[in-house]
């Protein structure tokens, strides 16, 4: 059955460039959209730049630009980056639009009409010199927890503590440097605990298909401790003012997190009006109304899950709009096992990747090879990236295509032969399995399926060695089947690598039809050109992604100190003493990567009374092997299968009794009374333990 889908990705903030962490989401969504279109479904893929809020106001001021012009500059640059990575939005709009103001006021009024908005006075820091209340990012001071100076008013970047800006020691306004005072201000709050709206959100969260089980469990925890939501901010603020009739909140603005998700609706309305000629009323009735046959699917990162799973359903319900049919949530990106860092050069922008000379489709392929439906983080290990591209694409798929095309050209014209049962059966099975995998967002399975077909064909061609003899019927039949299998591989990979797939089918004189009923094993093969090549990557190419910024300043020559400077230096606060023996710092602990793993198989290690060999799913494309000294505590290894445990995922592999162990598990107690540290069934393999 053909479907209609309105698909969105989270709105990138119009405050800077797109980086490789952002691209995980947009590539994941674009792959899904291309797959749905290959099925013949009608899909509208909309997005927008999130163009309001305090950071844009601050940085626009620093750049000497008006906030709107500043946001539009970044929106334009982001749109170009998306285009070069083949992220094909139907529209990439802006939240600073008349459609978005209309929708935002409508949602606000609907919330108020349902009795969910009330006034509350709150104390905030106020700068008397600049005559303004200071949002969190307009205040800096010393962290009340660890004493680190120069921290913003919401979270310490050193120790990770969150706090109220009034808790900062020695706070100052970032605009003028003067100490702020505390003043009261009245704001609009939404009561999400009211029974009607709470019941709607609870029902949506619990319904099957909207959230993955592990995500649902996390959201349920928030609902169990639900807090009201402040939806206004004080002037000056770059955003939409409250509706004009709201005299109680005169001069207030809607918080950026009110109008940002509403940008999905505004962008879709703009697309259907400008490119499909659909009136706003017709668009809403056909795509957004309760009971409309169109599906609404959002793709987001785990860091904004709370807004989309608690606040957003309440906003949609209040406005009479259907809730999302699916909320797909992904994890973050790490680079070489660590958080992206500008100081380490691992904060890699899309522009840096492109300037390195690497093909954008290689990144799309690598992400797909590591993407499933869970919220585990993806690590862009540069060595793994290089090895994956070389093994899968350069050595396997592209090499097969080049070899088959070169040999078939010797046949001198179109070749038609009967299908080889093994190659055809494998190809069709992988196509069928990959359809279900794409629908479930199991892209890594699709990548494995494509390589399984190529592996089979390469082995058959290598065994036959058709290049050693004139091409007889048997050799031509094998090459015809391999060429048809490559068309099947192109069909599998088209959502991931659209340019590569198009070049592959064109080289073999084929086209890609809709997915359903697709069987490439018929008709002639005629070589129409050279298949696309993928050169092997070397370490130097990939290393260009890491661009370490230069030191801020060269070393200065020492000079004699004045008496005043000497006294000041003497009275300076001494450096803190080193930690006691055995105590580690926060950074040391942060390097340990703990992840949830599910035990797939367990068996005793021969001639080792204390060791068990475990095969565990850590949310990666292939299971890991871990050898652990728990045999005396678990004499029946089969009973461990299915258990969800915690493992150290970034431990250097080491051989134990001839078996390479790829991690370490957590257990409490002493042998033979050890107990594995376990987690609940709702936590997906690969989830970080923090």
N, C-alpha and C positions, 0 to 999 in steps of 0.2 A: 504494500500500500504506500502510495506516495505521500510524503509528509510536507508540512510547512513549518519552518523553524526560524525563530528570531534568536540569533546567537550573539552574545556580547563577550568581550574581554574587559577586565578592569581598566579604568581610565588612567593612562599615565599622567603623572603630574607635570604640568607645563613649566618646569623650573630647572630643567637640565636635559642632558642627552639620554637617549636610550642605551642601557648597558646590557650585557649578556644575561644578567639575572632577569631583567624585564622580558627578554626574548623567549625565555622558557615558556611563559604563558601564551604569548602571541603566536609562537610557532605551534604550540599544542593546540590552540584553538583553530588556527588556519588549517592544520592537517585535518582536523575533525570536519571543518566546513567543506574542504575539498572532497573528502570521502563522501559526505552526505550528498553533495552535488553529483558525484559519480554514480550515485544510486538513482539519480533523477529527481531528488527532492528539491523543493523550492526553499532556498535559504537566504536570509538577509543577515549579513554579518556587519554589525555596526559598532563603532567605538568613537571616542572623543578625547580631546585633551582636557584634563581636569584643571581649569584655568582660574580658580578662585582661591582665597585663603591667605593666611599670614605670611608664609614663606615667599610667596610670589610678591606680596607687597614689600617685604623687606629687601629682597634681592633686586626687584625693579628699581627701588630707591637707590641702592648701591650702584646700579648700572646707569643711573640717570635717565630712566625710561618710565613712561606711564605703565601701570600694571597690565593693562589690556594689551598694549603693544609688546611688552616683554613676554607675556604668555603666548601671544600669536607668533612671535619669533621662534620660540621653542616648539610650538605645535607644528610649524612648517618644517623645521629640521627633523623632528620625530617622524613626520609623515614620509620624508625622503628615506630615512633609515628603514622604516617598515617596508617600503617599496623594494628596496635593494635586497631585503631578506625574504622577498616573495610573500609577505604578509598582506593579503589582498582584501582589505576592508571594502565594503560597499560604500561606506562613508566614514571619514575620520573628521568628526565635527569638533565643537568646543562647548563646554558648559557655560561659557559666557555668551549666551544666545537668547533671543526673545522667546523661542520655544521652551527653553529650560526655565526661564523666569515664570512663564505661564504655568508650566507643570508644577514648579516649586510652590507657587502661591496656592495652586489647587490642592496640593497635598497638605500644606499647612492649614488651609481653611477646613479641609475634611477632618483632620485630626482635632481641630478645635470644635467643630460641629458635633463630634462624637464625645465631647467632654474630656478629652485626653490631655489638653494643654492647660497648665496652671502656672502662676507666677511664683517665683522664689527669689528672695534676696540672698546674694552670695558676696562674700568678701574677696576682693581681688587687689593685686598690687596696682598702684596708680602712679604715673610719673607726673609730678606737678609742673615740671619744666616744659614737657611736651604736651601737657594737658590731655592725657589719654590713659585708659586702662591698658595694662600690658598683658597680652597673651603670653603663654608659656615661653615661646621662642623669642620674646622680646626682653626676657630677663636672664641674666647670668649671675652666678655667684659660686660659693663654695659648697660642695656636696655635703649634706648633713650627715651622711653615713661614713664616707671614707676620707673626707677632707680635701678632695681634689678641687682645685680652684677652676674658675672659668667654665662652669657647667651650665647648661640651659635649665630652664625652670620646670622641666617635666621629667627628665631622666639623666642619670649620670652616665657618661660614656665610658668611664673608667670601671665602675663596679656594677653598673646595670641597675642600681636602685631607682625606683620611681617615687616621686614625692610631689607634694603641693609646692608651688613656687614660693609660698610664704615660709617654707621650711629652710630655704637656702640661707647660708651664713653670708653676710656682707653682700646682699643682692644689689644689683645696679641695672639701670635701664640700658639696653644695648644701643639705643639711639643716641643718648647724650651722656651716659655714664653716671648720672646722679642716682642716689639711693631712692627707691620708690617708697610710697606710704601705702597703708591699707585703707581701702574705701569699700563701701557697699554698693552693689549694683543689682538692679532687678532684671531677671532673665526668664525666658519661657522654657518650661520643662515639659516633657512628655511622660505621662504616667503609663508605663508599659505593664504595670501589675494589675490594671483594671481587668476584670474577668473576661469581658468580651474580646478585647484585643489579645490578651494573654492566651485565651483558648484557641484563637485563630493561629497564632504563632506556634503554639504547642502542637496543634494538629498538623500543621505543615511540616514541622521538624520530624514528627514521628512517622509520617507517611512514607511508604517505601518508594524508592527511586529518586527522591529529592536530594538525599545526602548519602555518602558512604557511611557504613556503620561506625567506623572510628570517628568520623567527623560528627555524626549524630550524637555520640556519647559526649564529646567535648561541648557541643552546643547545649545539650541538656544540662550540663553543669552550670553554664551561664544562666539558664532559665531558672535553675533552683536558687540562684542568688542574684535575682534580677534587680538592677538599679535603674532609677529614672534617668532620663536623657536630656541634657541641656542643649537646646537647638538654636540659641541666639548668641551673638557676639556684639561687643561694644564697638562703636565707631571710634576712629576710622578703621574701615575693614573693606577689603576688596571682595565684593560678593553682591548678592541680592538683598535689598532692604526687606524688612518684614512687610506684609501687605499693607497698603496705605490706610486701611480702616483700623489697624492695630495701634491706636493712640496710646495704650498702656505701655507699649514697647517702642514708642517713637524714638527714632535714631538708632535702633538696633538693626543688626543684619542676621540673615540666616547663616548658620554654621555651614562651613564648606561640605561637611559630611551629610548635610541635608540635600543640597542640590547636586552633589557629585553622582550618586547612583541614579537620581532622577534623570541625569544626562543620558542614560540608556534610552529612556522613553523619548526624550527630546530629539536625540540623534536619529532614532528610528523614524519618528514623525517627519523630520526634515528629509530623510532619504526617500520615503514613500511619496512625499509631496513634490519634491524637486525632480526625482528620477522616475517615478511611477505614476505621477499625476493623481495621487490618492489624497482626498481631503483629510484633514485631521480627524473628523468624525468617522469617516469610512475606515481610516487606518485603525482607530481604536476599536471599532466594532469588529473588524475582521481579525485583528492580531492580538488585542489586549483584553477584550471583554471576558468576563467569566463565562465559560462554556465555549469560547472560540476554539476552533480545531487546531490553531497554530500552537506550537510549543515554544516556551520561553526558557532558554538555557544560558546560564552565566558561567564563565570560567574566571576564577580568581585565585590569588595566592592566600596562603594560610594566615598571613599577617592582617588581612582585612576580613576574616571570616565573621567576626562578631557583628560588624555592621551589616553584612549581607544576610546573616542567618537569623538575627533577632530584630534589628531595627527595620530593615528593608521589607520583610514580609508585612510588618505592621503598617508601614507607609503605603504599600500597594493595596492592602485590604481597605484602608481608610478611604482611598481614592476610587474604590470600586474596580480595581484592576486585578487581573489574575496574578497569583504568586508564581514564582519560577517553578518549572517542571523539573529542572535539574540544576544543582549548584555543584560544579566540578571544582575541587580544591587541590592545588598542587603545593609542593614544598618550595624551599629556596634553593638557590644555586651557590655552591661553594667552588672555589678554584684551588686545585691542588690540596684539597682537604681542609681549607681554611675559609673563613668568611672573606668576602671580597674586601680588599683593602687598598686604598690609594697609596699609602706609604710603601706597601710591598709590591705595588705595580699590578695587583690582581684585580683592581677595579676596572675591568675591561669594557669599554664602550663599544657599541656597534661600529662606530667609525674607526676605532683602533683595529678591530677585527678586519674590516674591509681594507684598511690601508696596509695590513700585513700581507695582502695578496692571496689570502685563503678564500676559497669559494664559499659563499654563504650557504649553499646547499649541503656542504659537509657538516656545518653546525646543526642544520635541521636534522640531518641523518643521525648525528650523535645524540641529540636530545631525544629523538624518537626511540633510539636503541636503549634509552634509559628511562623512558616514561611509562608509567602505569597509572591506574586511577587513584593511588594512595597519596598521602600528604608527606611522604618522605622527601628529604633533600636530595638533589642531584649534585654530584661532584664532577666538575670539569677538570679531571686530571689530564694534564697536557700529554703525558705519556700514554694514558689510556686512549685519549682522543686520537693520537697519531696511530697507535696500534690498531684501533678499531677501523679507522678509515683505510689503512693499508691492507688489513686482513680481509675485511668484508667487501669493500668496494674496489680498490685497486687490484688486489690479487685474485679475488673471487668473481664478482659479477662483471666488472668492466673488462677484466682479462678474458673471461669466457666470451663476452660479446665480440671483442676484437678478434679472438682466435676463430670463432665460428664464421664471422663475416669474411675474414680473409680467405678461409678455406672455401666457402660457398661461392666466392667470386670466381674461383677456378672452374666452377661448373658451367660458367658462360651463359647463364640465363635463369629464368624462374625454375624452382625446384619444388615438386609436389611428391609427397610420399605418405605412407600410412603411419598413423600414430604408434609410437612405442608405448606399450601399456604401462610400464613402470614410470616413465617420465610423465606421461599424461595424467596418470592417477595421482602422482605426487603433486603435480602442479595444480590440478583442480581441487585437491584436498586442501592445499595451502591457501588457495583463493577463498574457499568456503570458510575455513577457520579464520582467515584474516578479516573477513567481513564482521564476524562476531567480535573479534579482537578490537577492531576500530570502534565499534559501537560501545564497547566497554572501556575505551581509552587505553587498552593494553597495546600500545604501539610497539613496545619491545618484542611482543610476540610476532607482530607483522614482520619486523626486521629479521627475526630468526627464521620465519617461514621463507622469506625471499632468499636467504642464504642457504637454506636447506635445499631448495630447488637448484640453485647454482652449484652447490657441493655435488649433488647427484650427477648433474650434467658434466661437470669438470672431470669427475672420476671416470665416467663413461668415455668421454673424449680422450682422456689421457690413456686409458687402457687400450683404445682402438688405434691410437696414433695415426689418424688419417693423413697427416702431413708427410708420412713416409712413403706413401704409394699413390698411384692414380686414384681418383675418386670413383669407386665403384658404387653399385646400388646400395650396399650396406653402409658405406661411409656417408653417402648423400642422405640416406634415411636418418642416420644418427644426427647429422648436422641440421637437417630440417627440423627434427624434434627438439634439438637444443635451441634453435632459433625461435620456435614456437614457445618453448618454455621461457625464453628471455622476454617475449612479449607479455607472458603471464607475470614475470617479475616486474616489468614496467607497470603493469596494472596495479600490482601490490604497492609499489613505491611511488606512484604518481602523486598521492596526497603529500608525501614527505619531500620528494625531490621532483617537482613538476617539470623543470627544464631537462633534467637527466632522463626522465621517463619519456618525454616527448621526443628527445633525440634518439632514444633507443628504438622506439617503435618505428620512427621514420626511417632509420637505417635499414630495417628489415621489411620495409614496404607495407607496414600495418598501421592501423589506427586503434585508438582505445574507445570502445563503445561503453554504454552504461554497464555498471557492474553486474547486474542480475542477468543470469543466463550466459555469461561470457565464457566461451570455450575457444581458445586460440588455435586449437589443433585441427584446422581445416584450411584449404586453399593453398596457393603457392607462397613460397618465400623468394623474394627477389631483392637483392642487395641494392639499395638506393643511395647509399652513402656510407661514410665512416661512422661507426658508433661513437658516442661520446666517451672520451678517455678520462680517467682519473689517475693522475700521477701519484706515485708514492710520496708521502710526506716525510721530510727528514726533521730531525730534532731542531735544527736552526730555524726552519720556517715557523714551527709552532712556538718556539721561544720568543718570537717577535711580538706575541700577544702581551708579554709581560714588559711593561714600560715603567720602570721605577723613576719617579720624579726626582729632579736634581735637588740637592740640599738647598734650603732656603737662602742661606748666606754663606760665603766663604769664611774660613777661619780668620778672625780679626787678630791683628798684632796687639800683644799685651802693652798696656801703658801704665805709668805710675798713677796711683790712686791719691786723690786729695784727702786731707784729714777727715772731711765730712763723709766721703765715700768709704774710707777705712772704718769709720765708726759704724756706718750703716751696714757694712759687710759683717762686722763683728757681731752686730745685734741680730743678724738674720737668723731665721729659724734653722736649727741644725737638721741635717738629713736624718730621716728615721732610721733606727737601728735595724740591722738585718734580722729576718725572722729566726725564731729559735730552731735548732736542729730538728728535722723531721717535718717542719711546717712548709707547705708549698704555697705559692702565690696563686691568685685567681687565674692569671694567664696560663700557669702550668696545668691547672685543672681543665681550663677551657680547651686545651689541646686534645683531651681524651674524648673520643667520639663514641658515645654509647647509643646503641640502636636496639629496637625490638626485633627479635628473630623468631621464626616458627620452625620447629624441628620437623623435618620431612622424613628422616630415616635415622636409625641409631643401631650400631652393632659393636660388638666387642673387638678390640684390637688383638690379633693373635699374639700369644706369648707375652701379654702385658696385662697382669691381673687388675691394674688400677685404671686402665685407659678405655674410653669409649670413643668411637669415631662417629661424629654426627654430621649429617647433611642438613644445612639450615637455610631457610629463605630469609634474606635480609633486605628484601625489596629491590633486589638487583636483577639484571637480566639472567643470571645463572646462580644456582645455589653455591654456598661456600661449604668447605670442609673444615670442621673444628675438631681437634683431638683434645679431650678433657679428662682429667683424673677423677672421674666420678663413678667408676664402675662398681666400687664396693658399696656405694650409696644407692645405686640403681641396678640391682642384679638382673632385672628384666628390661633390657634396653627398649624393647618394642613399646613399653608403656609410656615412653617419653614422646612418642610421635604425636604431633599436634600441639604440644606444649608451646606457649609463647614465653620466651626467655629474654634476657638482656645480655648483649655481647659487646665487647670492645671491638669496634669495627675498623679502627685505623691502626691496629697493631701490626708491626712488621711480621709477615709470614715466616714460619720456621718449621723445619722438618722434625717430626717426632716418630720414632720407629719406622722411618722410611715413608711417612705420610706428611704432606705439606699441610700444616695447620694454619688456617687463614683468620685467626681471631682468638678471642678468649671469652669464656662465658662467666657470668657472675653467680656466685653461690655463697651461702652463709654456713658457718659451722666448721667442724673439723671432721675429716674422714675417719671412720666410715659413716658419719652422721651429717653429711652435707645435704643442704637443700638448695635447689636452684632458685634464683630470684626470678619470679614469674610476674606477668602482667595479665590484665583481663583480655577476654576474647575480642573485645571491641577495638583493640589497638592493632593497627595494621603493621605487618612486617616492614621494616625500614624506618619506622617512626623514631625520631631522635628522642633520647631520654635526657632530660635536663634537670 
